[in-house]
């Protein structure tokens, strides 16, 4: 028998996690005894005389706590517990089996079926109260955890929605950035300029391009903006306007003469103009490296400014290679800097490769960087008969073959190839 008790289940000032209790027993007397004490403790109590009836109640409205006798005709307590756990996935209920069984293997069987605790008949009021208190603590923690998991899940869903929106914007930004390089290869007389642009993400900070104000005059460049991501990509968009192949009046590499035609500015002057513009823009911390060249296709004279960019590689017709340039200071880093230019005479069949450090700083499988010597080796692996865009694509493919799969493409990879075939 269960003596009366006035002890409250929740004594810590928090809302009770157990409000509704289901008592399952084929003995009406046992149910009456349990129900009387539970109601006196303040619980809402429902009764069932069999496992089958208890399952119907649970399906309609799962209780917080179940007190079920083990031995019952039809569906016994163990079977009821197992069936209840199989159908109850969202809301957890604390399940106590009432039994005269005490052998370890039988207790283990009950735990395996999903029971949380056991009470041996005849049931002591104090022990029942203690077991319910323990169940209440477990349910409270479980429900707090479920709520936190729900918050985490909702937060992750919101983050996914934000990520999807950003991803969509980045995809559109990539299309806009690709529009800065409308053509990857273009013939200028018998000579050709070809471009390669491979961002390491959706968008990148590299920019390549070419333009010509008229016959026998060509300008081309390779630019690498500091940093990565959106900020760098916005800077490349800006530079795309400064070096536009379509709007000559906006292109700082050109100047209008006699109000009749455009001429190419000297590379050192172009670098100085770009440097002055970036320094004048307050709040902009980005800078960029650049290799910028102009060529007179009649004489093969190439003039170049190198502003912190990797040394351009001159590939002679006979296959010999030479890195040219003296380095220089990046654009937008130091005010009032003076840039100097170099001059190279190209012969028919010579090629000049401008490239970003995405090539030379690519990580190899041994952890080391490709470096300049490695770039020359990659060029040696390319088909000697390939030219233009095919050559650049083959060069990039060779890079991916020696690159460490662990690190992958850590930086944007870009290149500009000028192939001189005489006037």
N, C-alpha and C positions, 0 to 999 in steps of 0.2 A: 504493500500500500504506500501511496505517496502522501506524506503529511503536508498540511498547508504551509505556504511560505510567502512572505511579503517582500522578499529580496528582489530588487529590480535587476533585470538582465544587463542593461547598459548603465554602468556606474561612473563613466568617465566624462559625462556631459555631452557626448556626441549622440547624434541620432542613431537609433538602433538599426542594425543592418538586417535584423530578423523581425518581421512584422506578422507574416502569415505562415502558419504551421499546419502541415498535413499529418494527421495521425492515421496510420494504417494498421488495423488488427482485426482478425476475425472474431475476437472476443469483445462483445459489447461492454462487459464490465471493465476490461483493461482500457478500452478506449475512454470510458467515462472517467476513470481515475486520472488518466493522462490529461484529458481535456480540461478537467476541473482545475488542475494545478496550472496548466498553461494559460487559461483564461484569467486566473487570479494574478498571474505575472504580467498580464496586459497584452497577451497575444491574441490575434484573430486566428481561430482554429476551425479547420474543416476536417471531416472524418470520412474514412472509406473502410468497408469491411472486407475488401479483397484487393489483390494486386490489379485486377482488371479495372475495377471501379476507380482505383487510385490513378491509373494511367489516363482515364478519361478526364479526371479533374486536372491532372498535370498538363494535358494537351490543351485544355481550355484556358487555364490560368496557373502557370507554374508557381508553387509556393517558395518561400525563402528557405524553409527547413522542412525535412521529412523525417518523421519517426515511424519506422516500419518494423513490424514483427517479421522474424525470419521464417518461422514455420506457419504457413497458411495453406489451406486447400486451394487447388487450381494453381494460379501463378503465385509462387512463394516470394518472400521478400528479396531473395537473391536475384531471382528472375525479373522481378519488378525493378530492382535497382539497375540491372544491366539494360533493360528496355528503356528506362527513363534516361539513362546517360546517352544512349544511342540517339534519342530524339531531341534531347535538350542540348543545343550547341551554343546558343547565344547567351542565355542567362544561367548562371551557375547557382544551383541549390545545394545546401549542405544536407548530407544524407547520413542518418544514424540508424543502424540496424539494432533492433532489440532481440536478444537471443540468449538462450541458455548454453550455447556452444562456447567453449573457451579454448579448444585445441588450436595450436598454432596454424596447422594446415587449413583449418576451417576459417580462421581469421584472415589468413592470406587469400583464401578464395573470395571472401567478402570484399577485401580491398581491391582485388583484381577486377571484381564486378563493378567497382566504382563507389563503394561505400567510403565515407570519410571517417567514421568513428563507430564504436560499438558500445552498447550498454547491456550488461548482464541482468536478466530477471532474477529476483524481483528488483525493480528499479528504485534506487534511493533518490529522494528529492534533491538533496544537496549535490549528488553526483550528476543528476540530470541538469541542474542549473549550471554546474561547472562546465559540462560538455557543451551546453548551448552557448555559454559565454565564449568558450574557445571557438565554436563555430562562427559566432558573431564576429570575432576578431578576424578570422580567416576570410569570411565573406566581405567584410569591410575592406580589407587589403586587396582582395580579388577585384572588387568593384572599383576601388580607387585605381588599380592597375588598368582595368578595362577602360575607365574613363580617360586615363592618361594615354592609353593606346589609341583610343578614339580621337583624342586631340592631336596626337602625333599623326594618325592616319589622315585626319582632315587637313592638317598642316602640309603633309606630303602631297595630298591631292591639290591643294592650293599652289604649292610650289611647282607641281607638275604643270598646272595650268599656266602659271607665270613663265615657266621654262618653255612651254610650247609656244607661248606668245612671243617670247624673246627669240626662240629658234626660228619662228616664222619671219620675224623682222630681220634676223641675220641672213636668212636665205634671200630675202628681198634685197638686203644691203649687198650681198654677194653679186647679185645680178647687176646692181648699180655699179659696183666696183669693176665687174667684168666689162661694163660698157666703156670704162676708161681706156680699155685696150680693145678697140673695135676690130682690129685686124692683127693677126699674129705673124703675118709675113707680107712683105711688099717689095716689089721690084722698083729700083730707081735706075733706069737705063738697063745696063747689063748687070749691075750690082744688086744685092739683096740685103734687107734687114729683116731678121726673124726674132720673135719674142717667145719667152717662156715665163709663165707665172703660175706657181703652185703654192697657194696659201696653206699653212699648217692647220688652219681652222676654217670656219665659214668664211671669214674675211681676214685680210692680212695687211701688213705694213710695207710691202714691197710694191714698187711700181716700175714698169718698163714702158718705153714708148719711142716713137720716131715721128719726124715731120720734115717736110721739104717745102720751102717757099718758091721753088722753081727748078728748072732743069739744072742738073749737075751740082746741086747743093742739097746736102742731107744733114740733119741733126738727129742724134739718137742718144738714149740715156738709160741708166739703171740706178734706181733710188731705193734706199732701205731706211724707213722711218724707225726711230727708236721705240722700243716697247713692242707690245702685241695688242691685238684685239681691236675694240671699237675705236678707241682714241687714235691709234695709229692709222686705222682705215679712214677715219675722217680727215686725217692729215694728207693721206695719199689722194683723196678726192680733191682736196684743195690744190695739191701740187699738179693733179691732172688738168686743172684749169689753167695753172700758171704755165704749163708746157703743152697746151692744147694743140692737137694736130688739125683741128677744124677751125677754131677761132683765132686767127693770127693776131688780131688786135689785142687779145688777152695773153698771148704767149710772150713771156719775158725773154725767150731765146730769139725773138725776132724784133726788128725795128723797121718802120716804114720810111722809105726814102723817096724824096721828091713827090710825095703824095701819089706815087704811081706803082711802086712795087715793094715787096718785103725782102729784107736781107737778114742773114744770120748774124747774130751778135757773137763776139768772141767768147769762148767758154769761160774764161776767167771773169769776164764782165757778168755773164749769166749767174755764176756762183755768187758773186758779190751782191747782185740785185736780190737774189733769193734770200741771202743771209740777212740783208737789211730789212726785208719784209718780215721775216720771222722774228728778228730781234725787236722790231717795232711793235709787234703784237703782244701786248701785256697779257699775262695769265697763261701763255702757252709755254710749256716746259719741254715739249718735244723738239727734237732736232733730227736731222737725217744725214746719211752719207750719200754720196752721189759720184758717179762717173759719167761725164757728159762730153760728147764728141761731136765735132762737125767735120765734114769731109768735102773737099773739092774733087768731084769725080773725074774731072779732066786731068788733073795732075797727080791724084792719089795722095795728096797732102792731107793728113788727118791731124787736127788739133784737139787736145783733150785737157780737161781739168779733172783732177782726182781730189775729192773732198772727203777724206776719211774712208772711202770705199775700198774694197779689196782690189789689189793690183790687176788691171786688165791683162788678159793673156793674148799675146800676138802669136798667131799660128801661121808660119810661113808656108808657102806653096810646097816646099820640099819636106814639110813635116816637122821642122825644128820649131821650138817654142821659146818665148821670151816674155817674162812678166815686165810690164812697163809702168811708169809712174813713180811718184815719190811720196805718196800718202796724202798729206794735206789734212786740214782741219774740217770736221763735219760742219754742215750748214746749219745756222741757227744756234750755235753753241757759244761763239765768241763775237762780240760786236767789233765792227770796223776792221775785220780781218782782211788781209790782202791775199788773194788767190793767184797762183801762177799756173800757166799752162805749158804743156809739152807738145812737141810736134814730131810726127812719125810719117815717113813716106812709105806708102803701101804699094806693093807691086801686084800685078795681075795674078789672081789665085790666092792671095793672102787673105786671112780671116782675123777678125778681132773679136774676142769674147769678153763682154762685161757680165759680171755675175755677182750675186749677193753672197754674204757669208753663210747663208743656209747651205751652200755647197761645202765650203771648206771647214765649217764647224759641225757638220753632220757627224754623229757619233757612230763609230764602227763597233763591231762585235767585241773587240778587245777593250772597249771603253775609251779609246783614243779618238781624236778628231781626224777628219780626212786630211786637212791641211792642203797647202798649194801643190805639194808633190803628188798627193793622192788625186787631185783634180787632173793633173797632167796624165796620170796613169789611166783615169777614167776615159779621157779623150782618146788615149791610145787604144782602148778597147772598142771604140766606136768604129763602125764600118767606114773605111776611108772614102768610099764612093758616096756616102750620104752628105747631103747639103741642107741648108736652111732648117725648116721646121723638123724634118726627119732627124737631122743631126742632134738638135736640142732634145727631142723626145727620147732618142737613144741614150744621150748623155744622162738624162734624168732617170731612165730605166736602169742604167748601170749604177747610178747612185743608190737606188733602192735595193740593189742586189748586195751591196757591201755594207749598207746601213744596219745598225743593230735593231732587231725587231723589238727589243725591250724598250728602247727609247723612242723609236719611230722618228717621225718628222717633227723635230722640236722647234724649228724655225721655218719661216717662209723661204721658198726656193725660187729664184728668178734669174733670168739671163737674157742678154741681148747679143745677138750674133750679127756682125757686119761682114759680108763677103764681097770683096772687091774684085771686079772683073774688067777693070780698065774703063776708059771713057766710052 
